[in-house]
Amino acid sequence: MTHTIRPAIEVDLPAIASIYGDAVSTGTASFELEPPSIVEMARRFAVLNEGGFPYLVAVRDGTVAGYAYAGPYHQRAAYRSTLEDSIYVARSARAARFGRALLTALIAESERIGGRTMVAVIAESDCTASVALHAGLGFTPVGTLAGVGYKQGRWLDVTLMQRPLGPGRSTPPTRA
């Protein structure tokens, strides 16, 4: 089995939409209640690409097995160097450590574009795999938002974690 991490391209969008759609429909990693259409996924992809943000795929034997992207943590200008990560791996590929490979590459790309802090907003605080993945790559927990999402008949917490990127807060931001 061979795999690569590379920038996502438009032809990857059906696979990306399928992976995300499964996560929305069957899990609580996303607080969306209905899977977005391929048109909506393409719009989101275009917005991140136009903003110069990294959007990556993990490809195993020619098939997209997972994807990750970094986008703005918030829209106000003072947050311009703070990025939020998102990582989704196909159910059939979760044991292959694609999440770690994707997040490692995403951190490097986020530093390359001048990101100074990466925030992980982990839905469902008891999602130990995601918390462990982030902790293993230098993220530290900074808080829990209790019961802020309601999905699948229950209230869900969110764990916030963050990690410095590049020089972190030691110098002013360079992102425009």
N, C-alpha and C positions, 0 to 999 in steps of 0.2 A: 504494500500500500504506500503510495507516494502522496505527499501533500505540499501545497504551497500557500503562502499568504501573499495576496496581491491587492492592488486597488480594485474596487468594484467598478464594473462598467454596466451600461444599460442592459446588455443581454443577461446579466445576472439577476435582474429585478424579479422575474417570475419565481426563481428559486428563493430569493430573499423574502418575497411576499409569502411564499408557502411556509417557510420556516417561521416567520413572524405570525402568520395566521394561525398556525398550530399552537404557538405560545399563547396567543390571545384567547383562542377557543378552549384550550385545555388546562391552562395554568394561571398562575397569579403573578408571574414575573412582570407582566404589563398590566396596567390598570385600564387599558382600553377594554371595552366590553364586546365590540364587534371587530373582526379583522378588517383593516382598511383595504380598499380596492387596489388593484395594480396601478391604476391612474393616480391614486393618492400616494402610494409608495414611490412612484416615479417623481411626483411633485416634491416629496420630502427629500429624495435623493438629489434632485436638481438644486434645491435650496442649499443643502450642505456643500455640494460641489461648487456652486457659485460663490459660497462664502469661504472657500479654500480649506474646508475641514476634511480630515481624513475619513475615508469610508473604505473598509477593507473586507475581503472575503477570504475564507479558508476553502481551498479546493482540494478535494481528495479524488484521485482517479478521474479527473475531468468533471466532477460534480461539486457544486457549491455545498459545503457541509456546515457552514456557519458564516456569520458576518458580524462586524463591529464598526461602530463609528463614534466620533467625538463631535459634539456640537456645542453651541453656547449653553452655559449653565443658566443664564438669564439674559434678557435682551438689553438691559441698560449698559451704557458705555463703560462704566467702572468695572463691570464683570468681563470685559473683553478678553482677558487672558485666563479666565477660569472656564474650563471645559467639562462637560458631563459625558461620561462614556455609556455606551449601550452595547451589549453583546448578546447574541442569540445563536445557539448551535442546534442543528437538526437533532431530533430525538435519537436517530440512528447513529449519530457521531459523538454523543456526549461523553463516552468513555475514552475517547481518543485524545483528550487534552487539547482540543482545538481552542477552547476558551482561553487557556493560558497563552497559547501561541498568538491568538488574535489580540489579547490585551497587551502582551509584551510589544507587539508591533504597533499597536495603537498608541501606547505611551511614547514610543520613539518618534512616531509621526507627529504626535501632538507637541513634543518638545521641538521638533524641526520647524513647526509653524509658529513658534513663540509662545506656546501655552506655558503657564506658570503653575497652575494648580488643576488637578483633575478630581472631579467629584463623582462618586458612585452613589446613585440613588437606588437602593436595592429594595424592591417591593417584597413584602412578606419577610419580616425580620428573621424568621426561623429558616430562611433559605441558606443553610449552612454552606452549601457548595459555592455559592456566589460570594458570600462573606469570606470564605477560606481562600478562594481564588484571588480576590482583591488584597487580602491581608498578605498573601504570599508574594505579592508584587509591590509591597511597600505602602499600601493604603492603611490608614488608621481609622477606627470608628470615632465619629464626632457627635453622634446622637441618634436618637430614635424618635420618629414621629408616630405616636400611638394612635391606632385606629383611624387613619386618614383616608383609607380607601375601602369601599364596600364592593366585593365581588364574590361570586360563587356562594352567596348566602352567609357571608361572614365579613366582619371588619378586619382589615389588614393593616399591619404596621409597615413602616418604611425605615430602613437603616441607612444612615448617611455615613459615608466614608470619604476620606480625601487623601491625596498624595501630592507632594510637590513635584513640579516638572522643571527640568533644566535648573536655572539658578533660583527657582522658587521666588520667595519674597525679598531676596537680597538686593535686587535692583529694580528700577521701574519697568513696567511692561513694554514690550516692543510690538505687540499686535496693534494694528490700527483699528 
